[in-house]
Amino acid sequence: MPNSRSRAKARDYELGDTFRHARSRGLQPAFRETGRISLLLDKTIAGGLLVAMVFTTLAHGAVEPWSVALFELIVVGLLLLWGIKATRDRHLEVTIPAAALPIGALLLLGITQSVAFTGESGQRASLSMDVEATRQAVTILFFLAVSFIIAANFFVTRERLFRLANVLTVFGAMVAAFALIQNFTWDGRFYWLRATGHSVFGPFVNHNHFAGYMAMLMPVPLGLILRVIRGQAQLVYGFAAALIGTATIVSGSRSGVISLVAAVVLMAVLSKRTRRPFPTGDRLESKRFFLWRAGPVAIVALAMIAGVVWIGATPVVERFGDAVDQLVRSGAPDPSRATIWQETVDMVRDHPILGAGLGAYHTIYPTYAHTEKLFGLDYAHNDYLQVIAEAGAVGGVIAVWFIVVIFSAIARGIRSRDPLFAGLALAGGAGIFAVAVQSVSDTDLQIPSNALLFLVLSAVVSRVGAREGNELTTVNRYETD
């Protein structure tokens, strides 16, 4: 835990750039007050992004127009504060991680798809099969990309990164506890107020989206236990991790359970492979080191299993039993998803290069659906297939580019000599891997709240990895007299 001396050093570090800039121009005394205000604006912007993350989660994942609009307003407010900060500092630096480039490329592709021309006959032509839907998707993607850049520029000091991890831990535990309580007392209403007929769990409309969000959060407290937290505090963080994991399993999402298991296994494997705090050639000492690293993972996993058994494991077992029965009968654990995927492949064949347009899947899917009950389908239930269907082979290349950049950053970050950076790279990497696994059969990255958390974790691992590999790019710097 950071003490008062480390907090003072962090404040000095945060103020350092402003003071050095002022000293170089002979204006240090005049800039001391500006430095304090600049630091306050820094913290406000970082805190505002946390507010956006909390809001989008509690607002049912931000899947409705009103919640999307409020999220965008929050981001606009953060940009205005950043502009005020740059004006007061009289200079601006924007750090662009390598992972921002494929995001920008996807955004550029969406903009290109949304350009429409009206011919002499009055007919509108564009690359997108639904221009308005593509423009809406591009707008949301733009604000998510801006959130990624804000996270990469304002969650940079050790103090802020540690605070971010703590906020995610506490918030994740609170959402998990709320979800379990609501599940026990379910009366068909969100927050016991708003009636719904969806498969709700926690604040999310869909239990799969809840499970995906929790699977991204669970590695955060576990990563802190493995690298940062010592002593009795480990019990608190371990309880939070177990509570989050238990709620994920109880939600009944099969893809969520699989992604959670994948995250836990990855953390156990990477814990063994990460840099040791001291060199040793003793085999017995190596085994002790492995137990010290992997022991917390095993304990948290056992605590999750115990929690599920105590609450009642029958519904979870039945869900997986149904999947096995379907596999035996039809050759697929979920025949409806298999049908959707095949029909989405047909869509890809018709739009192989640039796709049908970001956000246009819902509009054109009825053309390919063979059963009437699937006509209103919003998503492909496979994020990879949906990217290729909406953005074509170009979008597929962009997705692979992003994956390579992110996992390269994770690989560098977990080898950091700084325990906090290594722990965050481990936790962020496991969370990103969890959603990558679940995206094979679900649509987590189509939900703004889940996409926002995913991008914040990606920004953190990008910055941590860049500290080891020096892959940050600083642009848009200017100074005023």
Residue pairs with C-beta under 8 A, 6 or more apart in sequence:
1 229
1 233
2 10
2 158
2 159
2 162
6 158
6 159
7 159
10 157
10 158
10 159
10 160
11 39
13 157
14 39
14 42
14 157
15 35
15 36
15 38
15 39
18 31
18 34
18 35
18 38
18 39
18 89
19 28
19 31
19 32
19 35
21 31
21 89
21 90
21 91
22 28
22 30
22 31
22 32
22 34
22 35
34 88
34 89
37 88
38 85
38 88
38 89
41 81
41 82
41 84
41 85
41 88
42 85
42 154
43 160
44 81
45 78
45 81
45 82
45 85
45 150
45 154
46 154
46 155
46 160
46 164
48 74
48 77
48 78
48 81
49 78
49 147
49 150
49 151
49 154
49 155
49 456
50 164
50 167
51 74
52 71
52 74
52 75
52 78
52 147
52 452
53 171
53 449
53 452
53 453
53 456
54 171
55 62
55 67
55 70
55 71
55 74
56 62
56 67
56 71
56 448
56 449
56 452
57 171
57 175
57 203
57 213
57 449
57 453
58 203
59 67
59 70
59 71
59 203
59 449
60 67
60 190
60 203
60 204
60 205
61 203
61 204
61 205
61 206
61 209
61 213
61 447
61 448
61 449
61 450
62 68
62 71
62 447
62 448
62 449
62 452
63 205
63 447
63 448
67 448
68 140
68 448
71 143
71 448
71 452
72 139
72 140
72 143
75 143
75 146
75 147
75 150
78 150
79 146
82 150
86 92
90 479
90 480
90 481
91 477
91 478
91 479
91 480
92 476
92 477
92 478
93 474
93 476
93 477
94 149
94 153
94 474
94 475
94 476
94 477
95 152
95 153
95 156
95 472
95 473
95 474
96 149
96 152
96 472
96 473
96 474
96 475
97 152
97 409
97 459
97 462
97 463
97 466
97 471
97 472
97 473
98 405
98 409
98 462
98 466
98 471
98 472
98 473
99 148
99 402
99 405
99 406
99 409
99 458
99 459
99 462
100 145
100 148
100 149
100 152
100 462
101 401
101 405
102 398
102 399
102 401
102 402
102 405
103 141
103 145
103 148
103 402
103 455
104 145
105 398
105 401
106 141
106 358
106 391
106 395
106 398
107 138
107 141
107 142
107 145
109 354
109 358
109 391
109 394
109 395
109 398
110 134
110 137
110 138
110 141
110 358
110 391
111 138
112 127
112 354
113 126
113 127
113 128
113 134
113 354
113 355
113 357
113 358
113 391
114 126
114 128
114 131
114 134
114 135
114 138
114 357
114 358
115 126
115 127
116 124
116 125
116 126
116 128
116 131
117 124
117 125
117 126
118 124
118 125
119 125
124 131
126 134
126 357
127 354
127 357
128 134
128 356
128 357
128 358
128 360
129 351
129 356
129 357
129 360
129 363
129 364
130 357
130 359
130 360
130 363
130 364
131 357
133 357
133 358
133 359
133 360
133 362
133 363
134 357
134 358
134 359
134 360
136 359
137 358
137 359
138 358
138 359
140 448
141 358
144 448
144 451
144 452
144 455
145 455
147 452
147 455
147 456
148 455
148 456
148 458
148 459
149 459
151 455
151 456
151 459
151 460
152 459
152 462
152 463
154 160
155 161
155 164
155 456
155 459
155 460
155 463
156 463
158 418
158 420
158 421
161 420
161 421
161 424
161 460
162 228
162 420
164 456
164 460
165 220
165 221
165 223
165 224
165 423
165 424
165 427
168 217
168 220
169 217
169 220
169 221
169 224
169 237
169 240
169 241
170 240
171 217
172 214
172 217
172 218
172 220
172 221
172 240
172 244
173 221
173 239
173 240
173 243
173 244
175 202
175 203
175 213
175 214
175 247
176 202
176 214
176 243
176 244
176 246
176 247
176 248
177 243
177 247
178 202
178 203
179 201
179 202
179 203
179 210
179 247
179 251
180 246
180 247
180 250
180 311
182 191
182 192
182 200
182 201
182 202
183 201
183 250
185 192
186 200
188 195
188 196
188 197
189 195
189 196
190 196
190 200
190 203
191 203
196 205
198 205
198 206
199 205
199 206
199 207
200 206
200 207
201 207
201 210
201 211
201 251
201 252
201 253
202 210
202 247
202 251
203 210
204 210
204 213
204 447
207 251
207 252
207 253
207 256
208 251
208 253
208 255
208 256
208 438
208 442
208 443
208 444
209 442
209 443
209 444
209 447
209 449
209 450
210 247
210 248
210 251
210 253
210 256
211 248
211 251
211 253
211 255
211 256
211 257
211 259
211 260
211 438
212 253
212 255
212 256
212 259
212 434
212 435
212 438
212 442
212 444
212 447
212 450
213 444
213 449
213 450
213 453
214 244
214 245
214 247
214 248
214 251
214 256
214 260
215 248
215 256
215 259
215 260
215 263
215 431
215 434
215 435
215 438
216 431
216 432
216 434
216 435
216 450
216 453
216 454
216 457
217 244
217 431
217 453
218 241
218 244
218 245
218 248
218 260
218 263
218 431
218 434
219 241
219 263
219 267
219 426
219 427
219 428
219 429
219 430
219 431
219 434
220 427
220 428
220 431
221 237
221 238
221 240
221 241
221 244
222 237
222 238
222 241
222 264
222 267
222 296
222 297
222 300
222 427
222 430
223 267
223 423
223 424
223 426
223 427
223 428
223 430
224 237
224 423
224 427
225 234
225 237
225 238
225 241
225 296
225 300
226 267
226 271
226 293
226 296
226 297
226 423
226 426
227 419
227 420
227 422
227 423
227 426
228 419
228 420
228 423
229 237
234 296
238 296
238 299
238 300
238 303
239 303
241 300
242 300
242 303
242 304
242 307
243 307
245 260
245 264
245 300
245 301
245 303
245 304
245 307
246 303
246 304
246 307
246 308
246 311
248 256
248 257
248 260
249 256
249 257
249 260
249 304
249 308
249 316
250 308
250 311
250 315
250 316
252 315
252 316
252 319
253 442
254 319
254 320
254 323
254 333
255 437
255 438
255 440
255 441
255 442
256 438
257 316
257 320
258 437
258 438
259 434
259 435
259 437
259 438
260 434
262 433
262 434
262 437
263 430
263 431
263 433
263 434
263 437
264 297
264 300
264 301
264 430
266 429
266 430
266 433
267 297
267 426
267 427
267 430
268 294
268 297
268 298
270 414
270 426
270 429
270 430
271 293
271 294
271 297
271 426
272 290
272 293
272 294
273 414
274 293
274 414
274 415
274 422
274 426
275 415
275 416
275 417
275 422
276 289
280 286
280 289
308 316
323 333
323 334
324 333
326 332
326 333
326 334
326 335
327 333
330 338
332 338
334 441
336 374
337 381
337 382
337 441
339 370
339 371
339 374
340 374
340 377
340 380
340 381
340 382
341 380
341 381
341 382
341 385
343 365
343 368
343 369
343 370
343 374
344 365
344 368
344 380
344 382
344 385
344 386
344 389
345 385
346 368
347 356
347 361
347 364
347 365
347 368
347 389
348 355
348 385
348 388
348 389
348 392
350 356
351 389
351 392
352 392
352 393
353 392
353 393
353 394
354 391
354 392
354 394
354 395
355 388
355 389
355 390
355 391
355 392
355 394
355 395
356 364
356 389
356 390
357 390
358 390
358 391
359 390
360 390
361 377
361 378
361 379
361 380
361 386
361 389
361 390
362 376
362 377
362 378
362 379
365 374
365 375
365 377
366 375
366 376
369 375
369 377
378 443
378 446
379 386
379 443
379 446
380 386
380 389
380 443
381 441
381 442
381 443
382 439
382 440
382 441
382 442
382 443
383 439
383 440
383 442
383 443
383 444
383 445
383 446
384 396
384 399
384 439
384 440
386 443
386 446
387 395
387 396
387 399
388 395
388 396
391 398
403 436
405 462
406 432
406 458
406 461
406 462
407 429
407 432
408 465
408 469
409 425
409 461
409 462
409 464
409 465
409 466
409 469
409 471
410 425
410 428
410 429
410 432
410 461
410 465
411 465
412 425
412 464
412 465
412 468
412 469
413 421
413 422
413 424
413 425
413 426
413 428
413 429
413 461
413 464
413 465
413 467
413 468
414 422
414 425
414 426
414 429
415 422
415 468
416 422
416 425
416 464
416 467
416 468
421 464
421 467
424 460
424 461
424 464
425 461
425 464
425 465
428 457
428 458
428 460
428 461
428 464
429 461
431 453
431 454
431 457
432 454
432 457
432 458
432 461
435 444
435 445
435 450
435 454
438 444
439 445
444 450
444 451
444 454
445 451
445 454
463 472
465 471
466 472
